[in-house]
Amino acid sequence: MEVRPVVSVGGCFLIYLAIGTMFTFGNLTPYLTSYLRARTEKDTTYEETSWIFFAFISTCSLLYFGGKLGFLIGRRRSMIIGSVIFCFGIAVTYWSVHHSLVATIISYGVINTFGFICCIGHPIVTAMEWFPNNKGLVTGIVASGIAITPLFMNSVQTLFVNPSNLQPACDG
């Protein structure tokens, strides 16, 4: 069996594994809210930080353009561009969370969602092209990346942000 198709499906799985972190936002909300309260805006509420996920959902309405981008420049280039934008959005969030809630909404809710949009449809199509006789199997393998991300990333995020797993104080 040739190695390239297996590596390609593995890469598609890893892309979905990375972009699946958007679905761990429920775990991040208490930490983001507490951090924003402590460092920038004392009156930040959970309802306000939910605007970050709302920005993600709203920006996902542009999914059509991610597919169109893949058609115009190729799926591989679209996935590379999308991965770079996605990672850039998360990296910029390191600084934006120090600045304000609005900056965090823009970086984590909008910028990395553009990367998500560029990547979301292409890995499955790419995997199916490599294995035309096993489309269901490779689709399941690739799609499981986005599904299992929250399973272990919630623990990784908690370990990184709150290693002692302390409960927030009554003031947040």
Secondary structure, DSSP 8 states (H G I E B T S, - for coil): --HHHHHHHHHHHHHHHHHGGGGGHHHHHHHHHHHHHHHT-TT--HHHHHHHHHHHHHHGGGHHHHHHHHHHH-HHHHHHHHHHHHHHHHHHHHHHHHH-HHHHIIIIIIIHHHHHHHHSSHHHHHHHHH-TT-HHHHHHHHHHHHHHHHHHHHHHHHHHH-TT-----TT-
